[in-house]
Amino acid sequence: EVQLVESGGGLVQPGGSLRLSCAASGFTFSSYWMSWVRQAPGKGLEWVANIKQDGSEKYYVDSVKGRFTISRDNAKNSLYLQMNSLRAEDTAVYYCARNPRGANMDVWGKGTTVTVSS
Amino acid sequence: QSALTQPASVSGSPGQSITISCTGTSSDVGGYNYVSWYQQHPGKAPKLMIYDVSNRPSGVSNRFSGSKSGNTASLTISGLQAEDEADYYCSSYTSSSTLVFGTGTKVTVL
């Protein structure tokens, strides 16, 4: 079964850091671009970042550039999102998604919740 | 990286057809045939319904169809059913090699 499972969410103070993980199974992880997408409470979806199969290309939404870093370990079938200098507006459910091509995100995890609050 | 524009809500009676629009620019929707549509039920992860403007993934009902004209993409749901009540989001590839979502549309089945 093709599956993505996120972990690492939690409560963190403003200015703090958190590292999200996404474990992939059931498909050849190293063959796909991967994305992180977030959804603030009661709000719409926001694409955050994506990464090429070999990690050589990474793209970010402007609001997280310089603060968030996407990475992957193909040997461990895992995707990561290192989040630094967290702000209240980063509070959201964070989803990882398989991103075969363009805007196509065909497999999604169930999400992990990040809350930034003092 | 402005969000694509969708109507906040669309409603229809069972059996009717509805269309949701998604308006961007020549740097995203109008510039590439990389528009996708997602359905999201409350508390659930999004589900891919349409990709590359008009293609349906395996398992998605043929009541869902997509199209594009200029800078505006559209999702049509025909034969509206109660289970179609959900939030719908479009997404597009952009000239900056990033992705952008639409503002989202709440579909209500009357």
Interface residues (C-beta under 8 A of the other chain):
Chain A: S35 V37 G44 L45 E46 W47 N50 E57 Y59 Y60 V61 D62 Y95 N99 R101 G102 A103 N104 M105 D106 W108 G109 K110 G111
Chain B: Q1 A3 Y32 N33 Y34 V35 S36 Y38 Q40 A45 P46 K47 L48 Y51 D52 P57 D87 Y89 S91 S92 Y93 S96 S97 T98 L99 V100 F101 G102 T103 G104
